[in-house]
Amino acid sequence: MAEAEAAAVDMILCPSSVSYDYTCGEAATRFLVEVEKKRMVGQKAGAGALVYTPPRGTDPASGLPTDIEVEVGPRGTVTTFCVVNIPFAGQAVECPYVQAHILLDGADIPIFHLLQEVDAADVHAGMRVEPVWVPDDEMGPTMESIAHFRPTGEPDVDLDELRRDNHI
Amino acid sequence: MVDVAVVSFAQAPNVRRDYDRNEVEILSPVLIDVRNKVGLEKSDIDFVCSGSSDYLAGMPFSFVGGLDGYGAWPPISESHVEMDGAWALYEAWVKLLTGEIETALVYAFGKSSLADDITAVLTLQQDPYLVAPLWPDAVSLAALQARAVLDSTGHTAEEMAAVAVRDRANAKGNPNAQVSGDFSVEAIMAEPYVVSPLHKSDCPPISDGACAVILAAGDRARDLVEHPAWIRGIDHRVEPHQLGVRDLTVSESTRIAAEKASASGAFDVAELHAPFTHQSLILEDALDLGPDVTINPSGGALAANPIMVAGLTRIGEAAQRILDASAGRALAHATSGACLQQNMVCVLEGS
């Protein structure tokens, strides 16, 4: 009864992959083109609307097109952060390091980026930071043009002020 | 029983590839347009339901990004199907029948152009153990079905080509169509095969697109438009996943869905979601439409085939002809899966 004794096939390997060309979109393109020039922009859908950066083309609250461009940053304020203590495969930065939400000046939502040139224990909400750009010959229309953010040494922003504007 | 009607339809122009705009940027103007046509604010919409696929976008939870094109603040009642938007419309229709809501906005979006090979993406809907590892692409599976049709039904390759001629001539009147013009059976027969027996013109274009529909119940619909497109019947049926256990030359699921949707008698127009020419022949056999019906006045899926959108577009195009009083009774069909696996039939009437 060879058939009865055959082992069950309990695993098969079926490698599969599909590749895509992602469309940034018109709004994100505007952001990335400016990043290459060491500038950052956001967009808003009307005079009183929130400024989103990087912009995605619509105001996610109203659904309206964000047709007004606003220069933001390059300096900003840390609204929240985490300290990464656990190494993982392919990690580019040595532990411990800090990933922070940074509210660029003039923007209403924070971006996410690496915070360096500061001891992790000294990072706090309200801290003023600025971007450190990669060398000029490495600049391109990509978030990787910003090597990291670092503290500016300016006085902290009052947390109550950030709370009042729903930024934390 | 609550009467439910399509009261508005809007769509983006279908294009081979929108290099500039992402899905949200394509979708946002359509969602504004579909509301403006009937003067509805976002606060007038009781329920939002969408159809799209992460496999098209190549990223998880892409439908959540799609909501950025609608605007989900204040918080909205919302649902999503990982299917063609026609099935999102079905969900909204069911919710309207409960009487809990009076209006629903249904939308669909998809950029078939993002994948380097969209026919390979469609392979991933096959059984992952025994079929998908063989990587049968979507055109090859359709060709398998077309061959079976030619070998056993009496339909001919010339009849298939005539479907493309008909649909693309109709598409000349559709400003949102991607492929339109005066084709001929002889020229199509002379085209090289993409996969035998399918010539290039037997196959749909690759399309980026989006569309949206607003449904309303009873008097709400009558208040919004002069000629609501009442949904008098709608049903969908699914056949087995395994291609080998199905008779690919007929569409029993379409026939039964049509029976359940009371899709008999005369129609002025029929919009059929047949991406390949032989599939139109199969559907026309299953639906027994009669000689007087105008099939695919918009050009159908052979004129533009944004995946996840093209089915809802059929319902929208059929409804539009009732909304503008150029038709009194219309049939719309949507399909999903390989080789017409799942089919929906919707009967729309002006009174």
Interface residues (C-beta under 8 A of the other chain):
Chain A: I12 C14 S16 V18 S19 Y20 D21 Y22 T23 C24 G25 E26 A27 A28 T29 R56 G57 T58 D59 P60 A61 S62 G63 L64 P65
Chain B: D18 Y19 D20 R21 N22 E23 V24 E25 S28 P29 L31 I32 K42 Y55 A57 G58 G65 L67 D68 G69 Y70 G71 A72 W73 K111 S113 L114 A115 D116 D117 A120 V121 L124 P128 Y129 A132 P133
